[in-house]
Amino acid sequence: MKLRCAVLDDYQSVAATAADWSPVADDIDVVSFTEHCATEDELAHRLGEFDLVVTLRERVPFPATLIERLPRLRLIVASGMRNTSIDYAAAERHGVTVCGTASTAAPPVELTWALLLGLARGIVTEVNSLREGGPWQSTVGADLHGRRLGILGLGKIGSRVAAVGRAFGMDVVAWSENLTPERAEEAGASLAASKEELLETSDFVSVHLVLSERTRGLLGAKELGLMRPGAYLVNTSRAAIVDQDALLDVLRRGAIAGAGVDVFDVEPLPAGHPMRGAPRLLATPHLGYVSQANYAAYYGDAVEDIRAYLDGEPVRRLG
């Protein structure tokens, strides 16, 4: 009898075509779900008859309480090699193997610049006006050349964002708790004296930190209040790094020029959520990792992970 494999959050219905599943076709039946499960009860009901689960990023938490309710579950494949939403100890206790996949920093870097440029040049406003017969030119774009780009977090993604900023002729500064002047210089940036100095002096601020207890709520009302009225904030990292209520407040008051956001406190974003109608906000539905190359890597490696597990030699194990 074949094992059953659930592919979660396959919103675009592309999991089956993004990779070649033939290496495991004789051993598993794959079922893709295009609708997100918002509660643990829904997940427990949906996954109760599955032996294997493929999940995207950290969209779906797998706490001990859920794993305990899935007695058939034997393998979780999570895209990427870092996932903080899985209880690895509980998985081990219940005999569940957890594996990861390759991932690339390029797609979130590209989306960061799509949001930043869209904000700076009023792209959505001007496109909508053009389509709807509105004014011919109604905004005045913010220049990038010669302006300051402040980057919070100078890892794989932040460093690439810095390189693009330099290509635009921007003055790039960066800050994170353990960032050194030498490391900043290697990435083509200057080390800001403090987080506060970066926020006070930057025309554009882009967030690229890992979510942890140290970074959760790092940008609250006090910090956002330091930003210039003409400055823009972009967050393609994790929603919890920026206090959502504080962000909504500065957008509504016009205390900053705008924000570009790809991550939210609840995903998918519910109908009627205040972020859907916030002024001065350019928002996308968590597209940072969504690209053809990344999906090919995710699902291609998922097939490899499943094949290796079935052969008794799991690869890319997490936890």
KAFENZI-V456437 format. One record per residue. N is the residue number from 1. RES is the residue in three letters. D_LAST is the distance of its C-alpha to the last C-alpha in whole Angstrom. Layout:
# KAFENZI-V456437
N,RES,D_LAST ; N,RES,D_LAST
This chain:
# KAFENZI-V456437
1,MET,29 ; 2,LYS,27 ; 3,LEU,24 ; 4,ARG,23 ; 5,CYS,21 ; 6,ALA,21 ; 7,VAL,21 ; 8,LEU,20 ; 9,ASP,22 ; 10,ASP,24 ; 11,TYR,27 ; 12,GLN,29 ; 13,SER,29 ; 14,VAL,28 ; 15,ALA,25 ; 16,ALA,27 ; 17,THR,29 ; 18,ALA,26 ; 19,ALA,25 ; 20,ASP,27 ; 21,TRP,25 ; 22,SER,28 ; 23,PRO,26 ; 24,VAL,24 ; 25,ALA,27 ; 26,ASP,29 ; 27,ASP,26 ; 28,ILE,24 ; 29,ASP,26 ; 30,VAL,25 ; 31,VAL,26 ; 32,SER,25 ; 33,PHE,25 ; 34,THR,27 ; 35,GLU,27 ; 36,HIS,25 ; 37,CYS,24 ; 38,ALA,24 ; 39,THR,24 ; 40,GLU,21 ; 41,ASP,25 ; 42,GLU,25 ; 43,LEU,22 ; 44,ALA,22 ; 45,HIS,25 ; 46,ARG,24 ; 47,LEU,21 ; 48,GLY,23 ; 49,GLU,24 ; 50,PHE,21 ; 51,ASP,19 ; 52,LEU,17 ; 53,VAL,16 ; 54,VAL,16 ; 55,THR,16 ; 56,LEU,17 ; 57,ARG,15 ; 58,GLU,14 ; 59,ARG,17 ; 60,VAL,16 ; 61,PRO,14 ; 62,PHE,13 ; 63,PRO,13 ; 64,ALA,14 ; 65,THR,17 ; 66,LEU,17 ; 67,ILE,15 ; 68,GLU,17 ; 69,ARG,20 ; 70,LEU,19 ; 71,PRO,20 ; 72,ARG,20 ; 73,LEU,16 ; 74,ARG,15 ; 75,LEU,13 ; 76,ILE,11 ; 77,VAL,12 ; 78,ALA,11 ; 79,SER,14 ; 80,GLY,13 ; 81,MET,10 ; 82,ARG,9 ; 83,ASN,9 ; 84,THR,10 ; 85,SER,11 ; 86,ILE,9 ; 87,ASP,8 ; 88,TYR,5 ; 89,ALA,8 ; 90,ALA,10 ; 91,ALA,9 ; 92,GLU,9 ; 93,ARG,12 ; 94,HIS,14 ; 95,GLY,13 ; 96,VAL,11 ; 97,THR,9 ; 98,VAL,7 ; 99,CYS,8 ; 100,GLY,10 ; 101,THR,13 ; 102,ALA,16 ; 103,SER,17 ; 104,THR,20 ; 105,ALA,22 ; 106,ALA,25 ; 107,PRO,25 ; 108,PRO,25 ; 109,VAL,27 ; 110,GLU,30 ; 111,LEU,29 ; 112,THR,29 ; 113,TRP,33 ; 114,ALA,34 ; 115,LEU,34 ; 116,LEU,35 ; 117,LEU,38 ; 118,GLY,39 ; 119,LEU,39 ; 120,ALA,41 ; 121,ARG,44 ; 122,GLY,44 ; 123,ILE,43 ; 124,VAL,42 ; 125,THR,45 ; 126,GLU,47 ; 127,VAL,46 ; 128,ASN,47 ; 129,SER,50 ; 130,LEU,51 ; 131,ARG,50 ; 132,GLU,52 ; 133,GLY,55 ; 134,GLY,54 ; 135,PRO,56 ; 136,TRP,56 ; 137,GLN,53 ; 138,SER,52 ; 139,THR,50 ; 140,VAL,50 ; 141,GLY,47 ; 142,ALA,45 ; 143,ASP,45 ; 144,LEU,42 ; 145,HIS,44 ; 146,GLY,45 ; 147,ARG,42 ; 148,ARG,39 ; 149,LEU,36 ; 150,GLY,34 ; 151,ILE,30 ; 152,LEU,27 ; 153,GLY,24 ; 154,LEU,25 ; 155,GLY,22 ; 156,LYS,22 ; 157,ILE,23 ; 158,GLY,25 ; 159,SER,27 ; 160,ARG,28 ; 161,VAL,29 ; 162,ALA,31 ; 163,ALA,33 ; 164,VAL,34 ; 165,GLY,36 ; 166,ARG,37 ; 167,ALA,39 ; 168,PHE,40 ; 169,GLY,42 ; 170,MET,40 ; 171,ASP,40 ; 172,VAL,36 ; 173,VAL,34 ; 174,ALA,31 ; 175,TRP,29 ; 176,SER,26 ; 177,GLU,25 ; 178,ASN,25 ; 179,LEU,27 ; 180,THR,29 ; 181,PRO,33 ; 182,GLU,32 ; 183,ARG,29 ; 184,ALA,31 ; 185,GLU,33 ; 186,GLU,31 ; 187,ALA,30 ; 188,GLY,34 ; 189,ALA,34 ; 190,SER,35 ; 191,LEU,33 ; 192,ALA,35 ; 193,ALA,36 ; 194,SER,34 ; 195,LYS,32 ; 196,GLU,35 ; 197,GLU,37 ; 198,LEU,35 ; 199,LEU,36 ; 200,GLU,39 ; 201,THR,40 ; 202,SER,38 ; 203,ASP,40 ; 204,PHE,36 ; 205,VAL,33 ; 206,SER,30 ; 207,VAL,26 ; 208,HIS,23 ; 209,LEU,21 ; 210,VAL,17 ; 211,LEU,17 ; 212,SER,17 ; 213,GLU,19 ; 214,ARG,21 ; 215,THR,22 ; 216,ARG,22 ; 217,GLY,26 ; 218,LEU,27 ; 219,LEU,30 ; 220,GLY,32 ; 221,ALA,35 ; 222,LYS,36 ; 223,GLU,34 ; 224,LEU,35 ; 225,GLY,39 ; 226,LEU,39 ; 227,MET,39 ; 228,ARG,42 ; 229,PRO,44 ; 230,GLY,44 ; 231,ALA,40 ; 232,TYR,37 ; 233,LEU,34 ; 234,VAL,31 ; 235,ASN,27 ; 236,THR,25 ; 237,SER,22 ; 238,ARG,21 ; 239,ALA,24 ; 240,ALA,23 ; 241,ILE,24 ; 242,VAL,27 ; 243,ASP,29 ; 244,GLN,30 ; 245,ASP,33 ; 246,ALA,34 ; 247,LEU,34 ; 248,LEU,36 ; 249,ASP,39 ; 250,VAL,39 ; 251,LEU,39 ; 252,ARG,42 ; 253,ARG,44 ; 254,GLY,44 ; 255,ALA,43 ; 256,ILE,41 ; 257,ALA,42 ; 258,GLY,39 ; 259,ALA,35 ; 260,GLY,33 ; 261,VAL,30 ; 262,ASP,27 ; 263,VAL,25 ; 264,PHE,26 ; 265,ASP,25 ; 266,VAL,25 ; 267,GLU,24 ; 268,PRO,26 ; 269,LEU,29 ; 270,PRO,31 ; 271,ALA,35 ; 272,GLY,37 ; 273,HIS,34 ; 274,PRO,36 ; 275,MET,34 ; 276,ARG,36 ; 277,GLY,39 ; 278,ALA,39 ; 279,PRO,41 ; 280,ARG,40 ; 281,LEU,37 ; 282,LEU,36 ; 283,ALA,33 ; 284,THR,31 ; 285,PRO,28 ; 286,HIS,25 ; 287,LEU,26 ; 288,GLY,24 ; 289,TYR,22 ; 290,VAL,25 ; 291,SER,26 ; 292,GLN,27 ; 293,ALA,26 ; 294,ASN,22 ; 295,TYR,23 ; 296,ALA,24 ; 297,ALA,20 ; 298,TYR,18 ; 299,TYR,20 ; 300,GLY,21 ; 301,ASP,17 ; 302,ALA,17 ; 303,VAL,20 ; 304,GLU,18 ; 305,ASP,15 ; 306,ILE,17 ; 307,ARG,19 ; 308,ALA,17 ; 309,TYR,16 ; 310,LEU,19 ; 311,ASP,20 ; 312,GLY,18 ; 313,GLU,16 ; 314,PRO,13 ; 315,VAL,12 ; 316,ARG,10 ; 317,ARG,7 ; 318,LEU,4 ; 319,GLY,0
